[in-house]
């Protein structure tokens, strides 16, 4: 059955009208927030008092805000892209996975990480590789016991990405030229829904261990978030009113922002020119407290970046505190990440290429199934797909329409 578009016309119209009404309301609120940002651009005493009050009166378990890293960059900073270093290496990793299918003939999972090293100013082509890992029942490694839980496999893929990234960057750290290790996700990693169980904790501690290793090797670990959804700076700006008489501080724990209203909308107005970045902020949250508790230099900071050639394509760039506190390192990350975005237009080339290396296509999966089936057949190990899987394969391959 095809989609009957005429049955959706009325709903689409209501959707558009609602979006237009929200946009009008957003503009009014953004005007007020931008004014507050500029009025308090260097109000450091007020900022410190407001954040101290928040910490002393709120349940910080639910607070998701930000604070300026230092007093050197005003809140409304729009810092132009600095010159590129003469030489540098950018290493990027991305991963994908095949989750177990209980309807298939044999149960297995695959995690693959794509790796690329881009040698800026060194006159050599990028280096690239892939690291595929197959897991299956009875693999015999107690720590990596086989699971058929897709969520846990996704956690393991995340850990494989950062561990592979840091390990792959290590050889370049001895050259003396800057090394930036780029991930396509936040650095303030938290395994949502699994942080309390053994696997979630194992992955979380492994992530923090990899961050420590990057710091020890002087490898500038960086997280790039395209179309970020955080509202940390918006919440911070509202926190500045916490000492005002009659202020309802509960709005800081459950912000009443509308859908899609976030920091990006504010920084589209602040970062007018391509390549500009915001001031550096520190993420204020219970999760970041835990990162700082493991090691101070793991505390996650961030800035917003106008990554587009034209217009305002706002991304968030995460950096650990040890990078954020060094102006030269911040300039290096800023320049190199933006330069990578210019290759693609508005997204880092190395991340796009790492994703391309890691992707597992339908044909790849079919060929892997054939390899596994052939290996099983040589040892006279039989297996068969379920009736449900068989019917799906027939219907989807031939687009067969079944009638009664």
N, C-alpha and C positions, 0 to 999 in steps of 0.2 A: 504494500500500500504506500503510495507517495504522499508527501505532505500536502494537505489541502490549504493553500495559502489564504484563500478567501475567507476561511474560518478564523483567521488570526488578525484580519485587518483592524477590527475594532480594538482589540487588545494592544496592537502595535501603536495605534493612535493615542490610547490612554497612557501608554508607556512614554511616548514622546512628550506629551503634555506634562506628565509628572516630572520628567527630566528638566524641562524648561523652567518649571516652577522652582525646582531645587536649585538650579543654576542661579536664578535671581536671588534667592535667599543666601546662597553661598557667597555671592559677590558682596552683599552687605556685611556678612560676618568677616570675610577676608579683608575688607577695607579696615575694619576695626582692629583685626589682629596685626595687620601690617603697620598701622599707626602705633600700636603698642610695641611692636618690635623696634621701631625707629625711636620712639620716645625713651625706651629703656636700653638703648644700644650699648651704653657703657655704665649703666646704673648698677655697678658691681655690689655695693653695699645692700641695696634693695634686693637684688637677686639672691645674695647669700642668706639674708634674713628670711626671705620667702621659702627658700629650700630647707632651711633649718626648721622653720615652723611646720612645713609639710612632713618632714621626717619625724618631728616630735609629736604630731597629732594624728597623722593618718596611719592606717594599716598598710604599710609599704608592700605587703604581699600583693596588693592589687593596684599599686601605682605604676604607671608606665609613662615616665617623663624623660627629661633630658636636662643637662646643665652645660654651660660653656666650659670648655676644657681649661681655659685660662683667661686672663684679662687683656690679652694682646690683640685679639680679633673681636671687634664690635659685633653685636648680634646680627646686624643687617649687612655684614660684609659680603661683598661680591668680588672675589679675588680672581684676577685674570690668570690664565694658564701660564705657568713659568716656562723658561727654555728647557728643552730636552737635554738630558745628560749626553755626553759624547758617545758612551757605550753603556749598554745594560742588557740584561736578559729577563724576559718575562716567561714564566712557566704557568701553564693553565691545565686544569684537569676537569673533566666532567664524566659522569657515569650514567649507566642505564642498567636495567635488569630484566631477566625473564623470571617471573614468579612461578612456583609450581602449579601445575594444572592437574587436579585430581581426576579429571576426565580423560587425561592423556594416557598413552600406553605405559609410560614410565615417569616416575616422579623425580624431578630435579629442579634446580634453580641455577641461574647464571648471573654474575655481576661482572660488568666490563667497564673499565675506566680508560678513557682516551686522554692522552698526554701530548702536549705540544710545548716546545721551547722556542721562543722567538728571540733572535739575536739582534737586537737593535744596534745599528752603527758598526756592525762587525763584518759586514760583507759576506755573510753566509746564509743559506736558506734555513727556514725553520726545521727543527728536528721533531719527529713525531713517532708515537708508538701507541700500542694498546695493551692492556693487561686484562685478559678474561680469566675468570675463576668459576669453575663448575663445582657445585655442591650437590650431594645426593644422600639418601639414607644409607647409613653404615659407612660413612666416610672415615670414621675412626678418629676424628679430632674432637676431643671432648669440649674444648672451648668453643669450637665452631660447629657444635652439634646441628644437624640438619633440622630445619624448620620449614613448614609449609605456610607460614604466616607472612602475607605480603608486606605488612607494616614493618615487621622485624627485618625482612630482607631490604627494605628501603633504608632502614637505619644503618644496616651493614654497608650498603652502598655509599651512604654519606660518609661513614668512617673511612671506607676504602679510598674515597676521593681525597680527603685531606691528608691521609697518611701517604698516599702515592704522590701527592703534590709536593709535600715537604721532602720526601725521599728523592724525588726526581730533581728538585731544585738544588739539592746538596752539592753536586759536583761543580755547579757554577758559582757557588758562594766563595770558593777559594780564589777566584780570578781577581778580586778587588773591585770589579765593576758592580753597580747595584743589581740586586736580584729581587724582582717582585713576583710573588706566587699568588695567582689569581684564582679565586673560586667563584662559581656562579650561584652564590647564596650568601646569607648572612654569616658573620663570624660568631655572633651570639647564639650559638646552636643550642637548642633545647629539644629533646625528643618528645614532642607533644603526645600525650596519651600513654607514654611508656617510661617516663622519667623515674617512676617509682619502682619499676621491676628490675630484675638483674640485668637483662639485656640492654635496657635503656641506660642504666648506670654504667655499664661496661662501655657502651658507645660514647656516652658523655665524657667519661674520664679519658678514653682514648683520644677524643677530639681535643681536650685540653692538654693532653700530653703532646700531641702533634703541634699545638700552638707553642708550647714550651720549647720544643725542638727547633721550630722556626726561629724563635727569638735567640736561642743559643747559637744558631748558625748565621745570624744577621740577615735572615731571609724575610723580606717585608711581606708578610701574609696579608692579603687583601680580599675582602668580599665585595662583589659587585651585585647590586640588586636593581634590576630593571623594573620600572613601574612599581616602586615601593609603596606599601600601604600603611606605614607607621604614622602615628600621630604624636610622637614624642615631643616635638618642638611646640606643637599646638597646646598640648597639655602643660608644658613648661610655661608658656605665655599666660595661660589661665592661672597658673600657680602664683604668678606675680601679684595677684589680687588677694591672696590668702589672708593677709593681715588687714584687709579692709573690713570695716564694721559691717556686719550683716552678710558677709560672704559665706555661701554654702559650700564648704569644702568637699562634700560628698560628690560633687560634679567632677572632681578630679579623679575619682576612683571608677566612675562609670560615666565617661564623657558622653554627652548627648549629641555627638556629631551625626550628621546624616550619612547615608551610604556613599562611599567614595570620597568623603571629605577628609583630607589628610595633609601631611606636611608638603607634599608635592605641589598642591595648589598654591600654598603660600610662597614656596621658593620659585615657582614660575614667575612670580612678580618681582622677586629679589634678584634672581640670576638672569639678567636681561640678555647677556651676550654669550654666544657659544664658548664653551671652555671654562666659564667662570665656576668657582666653587663657593660654598658657604663657609662660615666659620666652622671650626671643629667642635663638636659636642660630645659629651659622654652620655651613654645610655644609662638612665636611672631606673633600675628595676631590681627585683629580688634575684632574678637570674644573673644579672651582671655582678651583683654582690657575691654570688657563688663563684663566678669566674675570678673575681678579684681575690676572693678568699683562697683559691687554689694557688694563685700567684698574681701579685700586683700588676705585672706587665701584661697579663691576659685581659685586663679590663677592656671592654670593647668601646671604642669611640667611632664617630662617623662624621662625614660631611656630605652635603648634597652637591651634585655636579650637573651642570647643563651640558649634556653629552652630545647634543645634536650639532650638525653643521649649520642648520638654520632652525629658527624657532626655539622652543624650550622643551627639550626632551630631558626631563629631570630623573636622574638615577641617584641611588644612595651608595656611598662607598664606605665600607667598614674597615677600620684599621685597629690593631691592638694599641694599648697605651704607649708601649715603648716606641712605636712608630710615631704616634700622634704627638709625643712630647719633643720630637726632633724636627725642627722646621725644615731642614734639608731633606729628610726622608718624606715628609708630607709633600714637599714640592716635587720630589721624584715620582711618588705615586700619582699625584695629580697630573703631571706632565705625561707620563707614560700611559696611564689609563686613557686619558683624553686622546692621545695620539693613536692608540688602538681603535678608539671609537671612530676616528676619521677614516680609517681604512674601510670600515663597513658602512659608515654613514652616521650611525648613532649607537653602536653596540660594539664591544671589544672583539676584534678579529680573533684573538687567541681563544676566547670562550666559544665563539661560533664554530671554530675549527675543532676544538676539543669535543663539542657536542656532536659534530659530524662524525668524528672518529668513533665515538662511543655508541652511537645509535645502533640498535639491533632491528633490522628490517624483517618483514614477514618472510621473505625468501631465506634470510639467514637462519631464522628459527626452523623453517621447514628442512633446510639442509642439515641442521644440527640434529633434528629428530631422526633423519635418515641415518646419520652417522651412528647415533645411539642404537637404533633398531638393528643396524648391520652388526655392530659389536655384540649386541645381545644374542642375535641369531647365530653368530659363530660359536657361541658357548651354549647354544640350545636353551636360551632363556626367552620364554614367550611373554608377550604382553599384548593388550588390545585396548583400544579406546572404548569409552562408554557409548551407549546408544545415543545419548544426547549429543556428545561431541561429534559422532559420525553424521548425524542428521544436520548439524550446523555446517560441517564441512561441505556436505553435498549441496545444501541450499545456498550457501554463500559463494561457493565456487561457480556454480552454474546459474545463480540467480533464479532458482526454480521456484515457481509459484505453486503452492499446494492448494488444492480445492477439494471440497467435500462433494 
